Amino acid sequence: MHFKYVTEDQFNSCIGSDDNNIELSVFHMNIRSLNSKHKLLCQFLDLLHLSFDVIILSKIWSSNISFY
């Protein structure tokens, strides 16, 4: 496994060849103010050709969790 920062296109081209070998997919993002960025997050995830089994967001206010 290689870990590095990649663009959406680079991610999609890499994942296309390994899609059948994935047993668990996890996405983590350090996000600030989910209130103002939740639409951007959804748009970004739509660009990726993988539906993640687990999505982890850090640095969100706990008062907003029930809303989303």
C-alpha positions in Angstrom: 0.0 0.0 0.0 1.2 3.5 -0.9 -0.1 6.5 1.0 0.2 9.9 -0.6 -1.9 12.9 -1.6 -3.6 12.5 -5.0 -6.2 14.3 -7.1 -9.6 12.9 -7.8 -8.5 11.8 -11.2 -5.4 10.1 -9.9 -7.4 8.3 -7.2 -10.0 7.1 -9.7 -7.4 5.8 -12.1 -5.6 3.9 -9.3 -8.7 2.5 -7.7 -10.0 1.2 -11.1 -7.5 -1.6 -11.2 -7.8 -2.6 -7.5 -11.6 -2.3 -7.0 -12.1 -6.0 -6.9 -9.6 -6.5 -4.1 -11.1 -4.0 -1.7 -12.7 -5.6 1.3 -13.2 -2.4 3.4 -12.9 1.2 2.2 -12.4 4.0 4.7 -12.4 7.7 4.0 -11.1 10.2 6.5 -11.1 14.0 6.2 -10.1 16.7 8.7 -13.0 19.1 8.1 -13.7 22.4 9.8 -17.3 23.7 10.0 -19.4 20.9 8.6 -22.3 23.4 8.4 -20.5 25.5 5.7 -18.8 22.6 3.9 -21.2 19.6 3.9 -22.2 20.3 0.3 -18.6 20.5 -0.9 -17.9 17.3 0.9 -20.8 15.6 -0.9 -19.7 17.0 -4.2 -16.1 15.7 -3.6 -17.3 12.2 -2.7 -19.5 12.1 -5.9 -16.3 12.7 -7.9 -14.7 9.5 -6.5 -15.5 6.2 -8.2 -15.7 4.3 -4.9 -18.5 4.2 -2.4 -16.8 4.1 1.0 -17.9 1.6 3.7 -16.8 4.0 6.5 -16.6 7.8 6.3 -14.8 9.5 9.2 -14.9 13.3 9.8 -12.8 14.9 12.4 -13.0 18.4 13.9 -16.8 18.7 13.7 -18.9 20.2 16.5 -20.7 17.6 18.4 -23.9 19.7 18.4 -24.3 19.2 14.7 -23.9 15.4 14.5 -27.6 14.6 15.0 -28.6 17.1 12.3 -26.4 15.4 9.7 
